[in-house]
Amino acid sequence: NIGIGTTSPSEKLHVAGDSLITGDSQADAFKPAAIGESIKFKNFGSTELARITDGGNVGIGTSSPGHKLSISGGNAQISHTEPTLFFNDTTTGHDDWKIYADWDKFYIQQHVGDSSYSTRLMSDASGNVGIGTTTPGQKLEVNGSAVVKGNMMLGSSASGEYIARTGSPYRLGLFTNSAERISVINGGNVGIGTT
């Protein structure tokens, strides 16, 4: 065992204190012992904390990362004034999507030009969600067309008020207390008290 800064080395090379590697060979500073092996990072108790596989995948909390970054057994945190996560399309050479937080708002944006992004979805501190708008005044505000497949609840439960596609042939019904009060059929006729 070789000790630098210590007279009792516990490993093949034991450096006590800071170390600096410079020169043309610095890119080879961390290299596994054999082809196909991973570079492993362990704590003092020899528990593996992270690894870089021979294929370039990085694993934190996992010894078999299946993606460029795999995190297992804990939370991930991005800390910054405006923490941002970019999703790049390598075929176009620019960021196609980004997710970021701005104090009390959360945004999902799409790349629409050389350097501009358009907000597709946002949520504010009060829990309002906007699709196509950055200033939602309701729990859900959609600026544009929307398709709802299934029942659309207007009340707090199915025994309250809701709108549903129902029947055969299908019609649009307005229900209160589970009873269909208004019906609109495909031809445009409206029934009140009749389906």
C-alpha positions in Angstrom: 0.0 0.0 0.0 1.2 3.5 -0.8 0.3 6.4 1.5 0.5 10.1 0.6 -0.1 12.3 3.6 -0.5 9.3 5.8 1.9 6.7 7.3 -0.8 4.0 7.6 -2.4 3.6 4.1 -5.4 1.3 4.1 -5.7 0.9 0.4 -3.4 0.3 -2.6 -3.2 4.1 -2.9 -4.3 6.2 0.2 -4.3 10.0 -0.2 -4.9 12.0 3.0 -5.9 15.5 1.9 -6.7 17.1 -1.5 -5.3 15.8 -4.7 -4.9 17.3 -8.2 -4.4 15.5 -11.5 -3.2 17.5 -14.5 -1.7 16.8 -17.9 -2.8 15.1 -21.1 -3.8 11.9 -19.2 -6.3 13.6 -16.9 -9.2 12.2 -19.0 -8.1 8.7 -17.9 -7.9 9.6 -14.2 -11.0 7.5 -13.4 -10.9 4.2 -15.3 -12.2 0.8 -14.4 -9.9 -2.1 -14.0 -11.2 -3.9 -17.1 -13.4 -3.4 -20.2 -17.1 -3.6 -19.4 -16.7 -2.7 -15.7 -18.3 0.3 -14.0 -16.6 3.2 -12.2 -18.0 3.0 -8.7 -18.2 5.6 -5.9 -18.4 4.3 -2.4 -18.5 5.8 1.1 -16.0 5.0 3.9 -18.1 2.0 4.8 -17.8 0.6 1.3 -21.5 1.1 0.5 -21.9 2.0 -3.2 -23.5 5.4 -3.6 -23.2 5.9 -7.4 -21.7 4.4 -10.5 -21.0 5.1 -14.2 -21.4 2.1 -16.4 -19.2 1.2 -19.3 -22.0 2.4 -21.6 -22.1 5.8 -19.9 -25.3 5.4 -17.8 -25.1 7.0 -14.4 -26.8 5.4 -11.4 -27.5 6.9 -8.0 -28.8 4.4 -5.5 -28.8 1.7 -8.2 -26.1 -0.6 -9.5 -27.9 -1.2 -12.8 -28.9 2.1 -14.3 -31.0 1.6 -17.4 -30.9 5.2 -18.6 -28.4 8.0 -18.9 -29.5 9.0 -15.4 -31.3 6.6 -13.0 -32.1 7.6 -9.4 -33.4 5.0 -7.0 -34.4 4.9 -3.4 -34.6 8.7 -2.8 -35.6 12.1 -4.0 -33.8 14.3 -6.6 -33.6 18.0 -6.2 -32.7 20.8 -8.6 -31.8 23.9 -6.7 -31.3 27.3 -8.4 -33.0 30.6 -8.6 -35.2 29.2 -11.4 -34.5 25.5 -11.5 -34.9 24.2 -15.0 -34.9 20.8 -16.6 -34.3 20.7 -20.4 -35.3 17.9 -22.8 -33.2 18.0 -25.9 -33.8 16.5 -29.3 -30.3 15.6 -30.6 -31.6 15.5 -34.2 -32.6 19.2 -34.2 -29.8 20.5 -31.9 -32.0 22.5 -29.6 -34.1 22.1 -26.5 -37.6 20.9 -27.4 -39.2 21.1 -24.0 -38.3 22.6 -20.6 -39.8 22.3 -17.2 -39.0 25.0 -14.7 -40.1 26.6 -11.4 -40.3 30.4 -10.9 -40.9 31.1 -7.2 -44.6 30.1 -6.8 -45.3 28.8 -10.4 -44.4 25.7 -12.3 -44.2 25.7 -16.1 -44.0 23.2 -18.9 -42.9 25.0 -22.1 -42.2 23.9 -25.7 -39.5 25.3 -28.0 -41.2 27.4 -30.7 -38.3 29.4 -32.3 -34.6 30.0 -32.3 -34.6 31.0 -28.6 -38.2 31.3 -27.5 -40.5 29.0 -25.6 -44.3 28.8 -25.4 -46.0 27.8 -22.1 -48.2 24.8 -22.6 -49.1 24.1 -19.0 -48.5 26.0 -15.7 -49.6 25.7 -12.1 -49.6 28.5 -9.5 -49.3 28.5 -5.7 -53.0 28.4 -5.2 -53.3 25.2 -7.1 -54.8 26.7 -10.3 -53.7 25.0 -13.5 -53.6 26.7 -16.9 -53.4 25.1 -20.3 -52.8 27.6 -23.0 -52.8 30.4 -20.4 -50.3 31.6 -17.7 -52.9 33.4 -15.6 -55.6 30.7 -14.7 -58.3 32.1 -12.5 -59.9 28.7 -11.8 -58.7 25.3 -10.6 -58.5 24.4 -14.4 -58.6 27.0 -17.1 -58.1 25.9 -20.8 -57.5 28.5 -23.4 -58.5 26.6 -26.6 -60.5 23.5 -27.4 -60.6 20.6 -25.0 -61.8 17.0 -25.3 -63.1 15.2 -22.2 -63.5 11.4 -22.6 -65.7 10.2 -19.9 -67.8 12.2 -17.4 -67.0 15.8 -16.6 -67.8 16.5 -13.0 -69.2 19.9 -12.1 -70.0 19.0 -8.5 -68.0 17.2 -5.8 -69.4 13.7 -6.4 -71.6 11.7 -8.8 -74.6 12.5 -6.7 -74.0 16.2 -7.4 -74.1 17.9 -10.8 -72.2 16.6 -13.8 -72.2 16.4 -17.6 -71.9 13.0 -19.2 -72.0 11.3 -22.6 -74.6 8.7 -22.1 -77.2 6.4 -23.7 -77.4 4.5 -27.0 -77.4 6.3 -29.4 -75.1 8.6 -27.5 -76.4 12.0 -26.2 -75.0 14.6 -23.9 -76.8 14.7 -20.5 -76.8 17.2 -17.6 -77.4 15.3 -14.4 -78.3 16.5 -10.9 -78.6 14.0 -8.0 -77.9 11.1 -10.5 -81.0 12.0 -12.6 -80.7 13.3 -16.2 -82.4 16.7 -16.3 -81.4 18.0 -19.8 -80.4 15.9 -22.8 -78.9 17.0 -26.1 -79.0 14.5 -28.9 -76.8 14.3 -32.0 -79.2 16.1 -34.3 -79.2 19.1 -31.9 -82.6 18.6 -30.3 -82.7 19.5 -26.6 -84.9 17.7 -24.1 -85.8 18.9 -20.7 -87.2 16.1 -18.6 -87.0 13.7 -21.5 -84.1 11.8 -23.1 
